[in-house]
Amino acid sequence: MRVEANGSGFQQMPEVGGTSELLGIAVAAVALLVTFGSLVAAGLPIINALVGVGLGMLGIRLATVFTDIGTTTPVLATMIGLAVGIDYTLFILSRYRTELRHTDDRAEAVGRAVGTAGSAVVFAGLTVLIALSMLFVVNIPFLTTMGLAAGATVLTAVLVALTLLPAVLGMLKRFAFGGQIRKRTQAHDAQGRIANNGVRWAQLIRGRPALVVLLVVLVLGTLALPARNLQLALPSDATAPTSTTQRKAADLIAQGFGAGRQAPLMLVVDGRQLTAEDPRLAGQQRMEAFGKVVQWAAEQDNVANAQIVGVNEEGVGASVLVTPKTGQGDPATTDLLDALRAGTGDIEEQTGATVGITGLTAIEVDVSERLSDALPTYLAVVVGLAFLLLMVVFRSLLVPLTATLGFLLSVLATFGTTVAVFQEGTFGLVDGQPLVSFMPMILIGIVFGLAMDYQVFLVSRMHEMYAHGDTAHEAILDGFRHGARVVTAAAIIMIAVFGAFILQDDQLIQSMGFALAIAILFDAFIVRMTLIPAAMYLLGDRAWWLPRWMDRIMPKIDIEGVGLRPEEDWAEEVSHRGDEAPEDAPSLR
């Protein structure tokens, strides 16, 4: 005899701190070693991230005293906390190393690094926090809690990067880049400027910018096509890992009794309105009404069985169990629910009783539909916020426009790829299942913040140099000269941390890790480092155009830290071009 068991009592909390996290950290450590060439410097972002995640997990555990927390919330918070914690520290530490070339005062270098890269980290962290906090617009408590918990972890990562890292750098002093495993050598061009792979990549794009834009749009557009078939549902025993007893029990039930046995609908029939002077006659009327409801439900398409499973003590109410032929997540089951709801008015008129429809299947369908309906609004809010923030930061209309359109392309391509792999079962890696209902919103919120992160670190340098004398094309090269290496390392770390969660047994966590990893791949490498520079090459000086009236009313936000750089730094910067320092170079005096 074979015995398996399922039900809500068998839900388990996914493990935190296992193989997935360790693998992600290991890959991140290798990327950091390659970036800094120093054992000490490579360890600082990882230590900062672990401290931030630890504080975030402590906060989530404390929050369980006051509210219920979903089982996937700690895993999601860990995933995001590790990734942004490492990346935010990487950005500030990389800028600190750059500032050491301009000053021997380490305290001054730390201050400039926090004032420049730290400002961008605050901007990026706030965008992620706002996007995740905006999940409350869906008005579903568990999703609101998940967004707030993940957002709090991101906020913790920002605070740790801005406070703990400068303190540790102050303690380490000249040993911050100790334990070198290789010497850092850089090639220079004829004008004395650094000529690295970032510059070479930008020069390659400059050769055929229109062709690059066309290819990127075609590739991402093609990858987005499967998103048309997107199906959303909540996790159940039928979607649990095949190794669990609840999944085995669900499979046995489906084989023996049909898939619909695990997707029942419950009709609640209220017959209190049916009254008569003779109580026995009233009872007979109610039973006839209950029978008509059962007959009506059984006659619907896709119904395997309908029967009364309970009558209350007074005999005025009944529960009718409707078993579909198809399982949970099947479109035919949703169609049956819609048909029953559409016909309740007619059956109520025929019987005089009130009929309501409930059950776990109906609740899950309603939640999924609410999330699907709210998705366009949420996406519009996030995209609109991105456009406004970037317009203020870069004081341009076309730079934010290209950035937000690129974000939409990367998100749609991510949806399409995830649908193909996890819903349609392409490549046979997993059994095809509908995607979890809240994943698209979580994905949009996280990728939005990270996309703005990479946009700021690449384009802010372009804006800075264009404002101080570079041509539009030279400014793009400067942006890649100073930002491409760091953004590449940050993206690789993100992909490693998120991708490692594909090793989890829970298919929900697998799909979330895959979607986030592939989204970073698309957005960082294909959009930010390929599409955006190609579009800016085509636009030229027009990329930085802004109507004068808008320039006057918009607040000035210096996330590049231009005001922190003294005249001699600007003189050194432009001397490589053979020019004089611009008259508007900022002063600290």
N, C-alpha and C positions, 0 to 999 in steps of 0.2 A: 504494500500500500504506500502511495506517495502522498505526503501532506505538505502543503504550502499555505501561507497565510498572508492576507493583505488587509488594508484599511488604514484609517488615519492614525491609529495607534502605532503604526510601524514607521512613521516618518522619522528620519534621522537627520541630525544637524551635520552638514558637510564639514569635514575636517579642515582645520586651519593650521598652517605650520608644517605641512607635510612635504612630499617630494616635489610638488609643483612649485611651491615657493622657493625651495632650495635650488632647483634647477634654474629658475628665473634669475635668482641672485648670482648663481655661478656664471651664467652667460653675461650678466651685467658687469661682473667683476672683470671678465676678459675684455669686454668693450672699454671699460674704464682704464685698464692697464694699457691698451693700445692707444687710447686718447692722451693719457698723461705720461705714460712711460715711467710711472712712479708707483711703488707699492703703497706708500702712505697716502698719496693723493687719491689713488683708486679706492682705498678703503673708506675715505671720508663720506662720500655720497651714500654708501651702503649703510654705514653706521647711522647717519642722519635718518635715512629711510626707516631703518628698524626701530629707532627711537620714536619716530612719528607714528608708525603703525602700532607700536606698543601702546602709546598714549591713546590712539584712536580706538583700539580694542578695549582698553580700560574704560573709556567713555561709553562705548556701546554696552558693555556689561553693566555699568552703573545705570544706564538708561532703562535696562530691563526691570529695574525696581519700580519704575513709574509707568511703563508701557510695554506692550508686546512687540518683539522684534522678530522679523521673518528669519527663517533658517538660512537663507542665502545671503542675508545682509552682511554678516561678518566676512564671508568669502569675497563678496564684491568690494567691501571696504578695504580688505587686505590687498586685493588685486590693484585697486586704484592707488592706495596709499604707498605701496612699494614703488610703483611706476613713477608717480609724480614726485615722491620724496627723493628718489635717486636723480631724476631729471632736474628738479629745481636746484638741488645742491650742485649738480654738474654745471649748470649755467653760471652760477655765482662763482664757483671755484675756477672755472675757465676764464672768466673776466678778471678775477684776482691775479691769475698768472699773467694776463695781458697787461694789467696795470703795473705790475712789477717791472715791466720794461720801461716805464715812464718815470718811476720814482724808486728811491731806495728806502723810503719810509713805509714799512709794512703796514702800520696802522692807517696811513693815508691810502694805501692801495686797497685795504679791506673796506675802508669807507667808500671809496669810489666804486668798488665792485658791488657793494650792497646798494649804493645810490643809483647805479645804472642797471646791471643785470637783476638786482634785487627788486627794482621798480617794475621791471618786466615780469618777474616772477609773481609779484603781487597782482599785477593786471591779469596774468594768465590764471592764477589761482582763483581770483574773484569771478572770472568768466565761468570756470567750471562750477564753482560754488553756486552762482546764480542759476546756471542751467539746471543743476541737480535740484536746487531748492524749488524751481518752478514746476517740479512734478506735482506739487500740491494742486495745480489747476485741474488735474484729472479727478480730484476729490475721491480718491481711493486710499484709505488709511495706510495699508501695508506699503503702497508705493511711495506715499509721502514720507513714511518712516525710513524706507530704504534710501530715498534721495537725500534726506537730511543727515542720515548716518554717514553716507559716502561723502557728502559735502563737508561734514565736520572733520572727517579724516583728511580731506584735501586742505582744509584750513589749518589743521594741525601741522601738516607737511610744510606749508608756507611759513608758519611761525617758527618751526624748528630750523628751516633753512636760513631764516633771517636772524636768528638769535644764537642757536647752538653752533652753527658753522663759524661765524666770526669769532666766537669765544674760543673754539678749538684752534682756529688759525692763530689767534693771539697766543695761545699756550705753546703751539708747535714752533712758531717763528720761522726760522730758516729751514726747519726740518719738515715743513708742510709738503714739500715735493721730494722728500728723501726716499731712499731705497730705489734709486733709479735703475731700471733694467735696460734702458737704451738712452742714448743722447738724442736730443731733439734737434734735427737739422732741417733747415728750410731753404729751398731754392728761391732765387730772386730774378726778376726780369731786368731788362736794360735800364729801366727807370729806378731800380732799387726796390721795387715792390715785391711782396711775397707772391710767389707763383706756385700755388698748391693745386691739388686735384679739384678743389671747389672752383678755382678760377678757370681751370681747363674745361670743366663741365659747362660753366656759364659761357665760355667762348664757343664751345661746340653748339650750344643752343642758339647763340647769336647768328650762326651761319645760316640756319633755316628755321626761324621762329614760327612762321606761318605753318610750315609742315609739322612742326612739333605740336602746335596747338591742335591741329586737325587730328593727328594720330592719338593724342591723349584723349580728346573728346570721343573719338571712335572706340578706343579700347574701353574706357570707363563706361561709355554708353552701352556697349555690347554686354559688358559684365552686369550691367544694371537690369537687363531685360527679364531675367527670372523673377525679379521683384514684383512683376505683375501678378504672379500667382501666390503672393504672400498669404499664408494662413496663420492665424494667431490663436493660441489656446493656453490654458494654464496646465502646469504639470500634474500628472496623475500616476497611479500605479501602472497603467498601461505604457507610460513613457519612462518608467524607472529603468535603471541599468539592468541588463539581462541576468546579471549574477545575483540579484536580490530576490528574496523570497516573495516580496510583494509583486514583482514583475512576473515571476514564475506562476504565482497564483492567478494573476490577471490573464496570462496566456492560457492556463488550464480552463478558466471560466469561459474565455472566448471560444476555445475549441469545443467545450462540452455544451455550452448553453447559448452561444452566439455573442458577438461583440457588444450588442445592445444591453446585455445583462449588467454591464458596468456603467451604463449611461442612462439610468432610469429617470423618468420624469414623474413628479408627484402632483396629482390634481387634488385640491382640497375643495370639497363640495359643502356649502353651508345651506342647510334647508330650514333654518329658523323662520324664514318668511312663510313657509307652508304650514298653515294652521287650519284647524277645523274644530267644531264643537265636540266631536267625538275624538278623543285622543287616539283611539285605534285607527280611525280613518286618517288622521293626520300622519301617523306613523307609516301607514300604507302608502300615502302620497309621497312621503319622503323616500321610501325605499324604491318606489317606481322612478322617482327623479334620479336617484343614485344609479339605477339600472340604465336609464336613458343616457346618462353621462358616460357610463362604461361602454355602452354600445356605440355612442358617437365617437369616443376616443379610439375604439378598436377598428372603426371603419376608415380611419385616416391612413394615408399611404405611409409605408415604412414602419408600421406598428406590428410587432411580433405578438404582443399580448397586452391586455388591459383587464384589470380585476380590482375589486374592492379588497383592501388589505386591512381595513379597520373602520369601526364605527364607534363614536364616543358613547359614553354611558347613557346620555339623554336620548340618543338616537337621532340627533338633529344634524350631525356632521359626519362626513365619511372621507376617507383617504383612498384615492384610486391610483394604483401603481401602473404606469404606462411604460412598457419595455420596448424600445426601438429595435429595429433589425440591425442598425449600424451603431458603431461605437462613438465614444466621446471624441470630439475633434473632427468627425466626419461631417462634411457639408450637408449630407442628407439628414443628419440628426438635428442640425440647426434649422433646416427647412421644416421638419416636423414640429419643432417648438414654435416656429413662426405660424404654422398652420393652426395649431391648437389655440394659440393666443388670438389669432384672427377670428376663430370660430366661437369663442366663448360667449360673445354677445348673442348669437343665434341660439345656442343651447340653453343659455340662461332664460331667454324669452320662452322657449319651449317648455322648460321644466319649472320655472319660477324660483329656482335655486341660484345661489351665487357660486361661481366657479373661479378658483385661483390656481395658478400653476407655479410650482416651486421645485425644490430639489437641487442637489449639488450641480447637476448638469446645467440646469437653467441659470443658476447663479454664475457658473463659470462662463457660459455663453454671454450673459449680460456684461460681466466684467470685461471680457475680451472685446465686445462691441463698443463699450464705453472707451476703452483704450484706443481702439482703431479710430473711432470718431474724433477723439481728442488729439490724435497724432498730427493732422495737418495744422491745427491751431498751435500746438506746441512747437512744431517745426517753424511756423511763420514767426512766432515770438522769438525763437532762438536766432533765426536768420536775421530778423530785423534788429535784434540786439547786437549781433555781430557787425552789421553794417554801420550802425550808429557809433559803436565804440571805436571801430577802425577809422571811421571818418574823422572823429575827434583826435585820435592818436596821430594819424598820418596827414591830417588836413588835406584830404583829397577825396574826390568822388569815385574815380575809376579804380583806384587801388582797393578800396573796400568792396566795390562791385565784383572785381575779378576774384577777390578772396572768398566772398560768400558764394559765388557761382561755383568756384572750385570745391568749396565745402559741400555743396549740394551734390556735385558729381561724385565725390568720394563716398558720401553717405549712401547714395543710391547704388553705387557699385558694390558697396559692402553688403547692403540688403540683398542684392541680386546674387552675390557669391554665397552668402550664408543660406539663402533659400535653396540654391542649387545643391549645396553640400549636405545641409542638415534637414531640410524639409523634403527635397526630392531624392535624397540619397545618392547623388552623383558620386562616382568613384567607389561606391560601396563601402565608404569608411564608417558610416553609421546607418542605422535603420531610419528611413524617412519618417519624420514626425512634424506636426505643426510647431512653429517657433513659439517660445513662451511670450505671452501677451505683452509684458512690460519691457522686453528687451529692446525694441526699437527706440523707445523714449530714453532709456538708460544710455543706449549707444549714442544717440544724438547729443545728449547732454555732455557725455565725457569727450567724444570726438570733437565737439564744438570747442571746448576749452583747450584741448591739446592743439587743434588746428590754429587757433588764435595764438597759442604759445609759439609755434614754429613760424607763423607769419610775422609775429613781432620780432623774433630774434634774427630773422633774415632781412626783412624789409626795413626795420628801424635803422639798421646801419646804412642801407641805401638812402633812406630819407635824410639821415644825418649828413652824409657826404654830398648829396645833391644840394642840400641847403647851403653848403660851404664851398661850392665851386665846381664840383664834379659835373660832367655831362650826365645825361640820363643813363646812357649805356655804361659809362665808367662807374657810375654809382651802383649798378647791378653787379658788376665785377667786384667792387669793394664789399658789397653785402655777402657775396659768396666767399670772398677771400677770408673774411673774419668770422662768418657764421656757419658755413656749410659743414665744417668738421664737427662742430659741437652739435648741430641739429642732427647730423647723421648718427653720431654716437647716442644722442638722446632717443632717436627713433628706434635704433637697434635695441636699446635697453627696454623701451616700452614693448616692442614686439616680443622680446624674449620673456618678459615678465607675464604679459597677457597670454602669449602662446603656450607657456608652460602649463597653464590651467586646462589645456586640452587633455592633459593626462589624467584629469579627475574622472571618477566613475560616473558622476552625475552628468547626464546629457545637457541639462540646463547650464551648468557651469562650463561644460565643454563648448557649447555654442556661444556663450558669452565671451569666453576667452578667445575663441577663433574670430568672432566678429570684431572684437576690439583690436586684435593683432593685425588682421587684414585691413581694418580701417586706418590704422597708423601707417601701414605699408603704402596704401593708396594715397593718403593725404600728405604724408611727409615727403615721400620720394617721387610720386607721380604728379601731385598737384603743387605742393609748395616749392619743390626743387626743380620742377620741369615746366609745368603749365604756367605758373605765375611769372617766372623770368621771361618765358617766351612771349607772354601777353604784354609784359612791360617793355620788352624790346620793340614790339609792334607799336605800342602807344607812344614811346619816346617821352618827350617833355609833357605831353598831354596827360600822362599818368598822374602827374602831381598838380593838375589844375583844380582850383577851387574858387567858386564865385567870391568876390570881395566881400559882399554883404554877409555871406556865411562865415568867412574868415574873421570878421569883426565880432560876431555874436557867439562864436564857439569858444569854450574854455580852452586854455593852452595847457596841455599835459605833456610834461617832459619825461617820458619813460625811458628815453635814450640816455638821460643824464648829461645832456649837452652842457648845461650850466655848471657841471662839476669839473669840466676840463679847462685848465689854464691855457693862456695864449701860447706858451711854448709847445704844448702838445699839438695845438693846431698848426703851428709853424712846422713842426716835425712831420706832421701828417701830409701837409701840402708840399713840403720840400721834395718829396718823392715824385711830385708831378712837375717840379721845376718852377713852381709858382711862389708868390708871396702869400703870407698868411692873410686870410680875409679880414677886412676891417671889422666885421661883426663877430669875430671869434669871441666867445664868452670869457668873462673875467671873474676871478674869485674875489677881487678886491672890492 
